[in-house]
Amino acid sequence: MRIIHPAKKSGSKIVIIIGGGFAGLNAAKTFVNKENVFVILIDQRNHHLFQPLLYQVATAGLSPADIAVPIRGQFSQAKNVEVHLGRVTCVNLKNNFITVDQDEFEFDSLIVACGAQHSYFAHPEWEIFAPGLKTLEQATEIRRRILSSFENAENEMDPKKQQALLTFVVVGGGPTGVELAGAIADISRTVLIGDFRRIDSSSARILLVEAGTRVLASFDDSLSIKTKHDLEGLGVEVMTSARVANITSDGVQVGDEFISAACVFWAAGVQAAKMNFEPEVGLDRAGRVKVNKDLSIPGYKNAFVIGDMASVEISAEKFVPGLAPAAIQAGKHCARTILATFKGQARTDFKYVDKGQMATIGKYRAVMQSGPVKLVGYLAWLAWLFIHIFYLVGFKNRVSVLADWVWNYTFSKRGSRLITESQWQLKK
Amino acid sequence: MRIIHPAKKSGSKIVIIIGGGFAGLNAAKTFVNKENVFVILIDQRNHHLFQPLLYQVATAGLSPADIAVPIRGQFSQAKNVEVHLGRVTCVNLKNNFITVDQDEFEFDSLIVACGAQHSYFAHPEWEIFAPGLKTLEQATEIRRRILSSFENAENEMDPKKQQALLTFVVVGGGPTGVELAGAIADISRTVLIGDFRRIDSSSARILLVEAGTRVLASFDDSLSIKTKHDLEGLGVEVMTSARVANITSDGVQVGDEFISAACVFWAAGVQAAKMNFEPEVGLDRAGRVKVNKDLSIPGYKNAFVIGDMASVEISAEKFVPGLAPAAIQAGKHCARTILATFKGQARTDFKYVDKGQMATIGKYRAVMQSGPVKLVGYLAWLAWLFIHIFYLVGFKNRVSVLADWVWNYTFSKRGSRLITESQWQLKK
């Protein structure tokens, strides 16, 4: 079936953007109301997701709608942008078209920005026992498992089984793992206090298991040490140099020790989203597409890969990191390159500006690092808070997230403690 | 397995309450910190749901967490109340115990308040094609179907199929049906304007199908006429004396006419929740338990049925309605009766105070009726708004619902327009 584009002015060039994450959304916004350009933004979901706060949905601090906005709503005033809900099955670089479900869409320029997904290091069977945290569905599933575990522990009279229900293992000591473990500690130590009659929720055991020698490996050494110390202060047991050998429905095998746990969550590794390019393109070991310095695919000046899917070398063996600021910068740069090319102007290389990185540790504490600046504790947390509110898309989301936080931090109660039915077990 | 109740003081009487809806929750609250009484409140869900606003979750106006609170959190300060997540499989009236999953719980007094569910009038096979609106899962499923229909219509090039995707049928002209149809009209006529490029969302056809001769049959005649007129003003086609003969995946058979529609929703009938009583108890035609004037089960002075599950006659053939205020009143009365009985005092009959009824019609309009007072239009809507905010449990929910409404009504945008994965198709 041929899809028509009634909003496209004749003569305007078609730019197709695949993916409405930070990279794709910011690329599309750069084209808004630019003359002689018609943008088709394609995503398989109807919403842009603010992934950095997903762990707060997983731990009942925020509602899904707080951190997600309908992509379509971002472009209701942009008459040269069409948003299309669909799954791209093939990118034909040679003949300049893509296949979306059953339809073919031609393009003059193409931006591929499909992000990343979890990698279980050749153990996909672990996923059902240890969900990751990349989508809203996964976040509400993790929330369901955490809250259900406390409920089941309250109803369990066998002390051994009860202990397993009150054991939470987070695999992976990067920012997501640190934030998730800290938030679970906060739930058990403050939010749920007084709610149960047969268990002491604050006796819950929370373990953060990291294969490397330290947590937050991408941060400075001193911040890793501080983070470990702060996590332990919250009641999190931090295990480093601890390799996960197996995950089952009963728990996790870490080295020689089997840890009985009802809840295991995966924050250990990501890989680039897969896309069927014709002809094939060169990938690095993480599955990312190797791109030129202007972010275009080698051999195809009109096709670009950006965001978590792109392998962009800054210097020898140093790559642009998979962070929101990097994706935003790449999206804008790439869009400007396409506009310049349409006008016959010269292109420039992408220059990544390192804005630093940060992670929260429970309530009121965070670590941040930006160039030579290192911050820990309350000040870093305040910075984290304002930066995240600032980057959150949509005025309404900013206001409602801020309101939820004021509530959560003031009353130590989390408002979204809902156990809704799982679609997870049914799927597998 | 024997469940222990460490919070129970020895010598105190056990009151078991089944169901954390309006009736059960208000009964439990009446017992808070009363001496010599220990309450076990059992529900199969962890949250109390404010059902009157469920249609707003279904139409993307509110988030699930806005209208639901964890039951447990309501009693963290009440040391004589234990909240138990579980499913009651049997009520043994003769020997004063109930079975919860695999466990047996003894009681001195019992309150059964399990509410109501949808009735498909001997056509349970219709449910998959026409979900009802009683739980959060159903509400997010309806939201997913409405939003997905607009998305699919945008991608559909066959005009006939596109028209079916833009046709929404609500079966049942009671308050829920009226509110749902009005809100869908509002979405198509205002919220989604500008979002699509190939369809005109405001051309969506919305039908309200009622088997009786008028909508809002429990209201005064003049209000039914006004409501029909207002709905038509919003773009809703109101079909009265229209009986649904069949529902399939393609649409609805109404009398001789087959209406092709991707979305059909059920608001036509409810029946009392089923409970396995031993010995059996007398039910009325709607499946409700016939109770004495003090709400106790005939023959069992210590066991009560209240809320939507109870058949309470006010006068000949006139029954207490299945409304939140009635359930709240019954919950409080029943708890006071039990307290009086424990003290050896006399019991009084339940006297239902009719607080009236109301329904919204789209934005800014409502109908309400309370005794001789009848209100329509903006004033009724204002009254509706404040009464609902007032009855909403939890200060945080009140604030966040009010904030969401201010946003929705001011900017005609709904914040929760998320399509998340369905668990619905998988289940069936």
Interface residues (C-beta under 8 A of the other chain):
Chain A: M1 R2 I3 I4 H5 P6 A7 R45 N46 H47 S63 P64 A65 D66 A68 P70 R72 G73 F75 S76 Q77 E82 V83 H84 L85 G86 D101 L136 E137 T140 L147 E151 E154 N155 M157 I193 G194 D195 F196 R197 R198 G394 K396 N397 V399 S400 A403 D404 W407 F411 K413 G415 S416 R417 L418 I419 T420 E421 S422 Q423 L426 K427
Chain B: M1 R2 I3 I4 H5 P6 A7 R45 N46 H47 S63 P64 A65 D66 A68 P70 R72 G73 F75 S76 Q77 E82 V83 H84 L85 G86 D101 D103 L136 E137 T140 L147 E151 E154 N155 M157 I193 G194 D195 F196 R197 R198 G394 K396 N397 V399 S400 A403 D404 W407 F411 K413 G415 S416 R417 L418 I419 T420 E421 S422 Q423 L426 K427
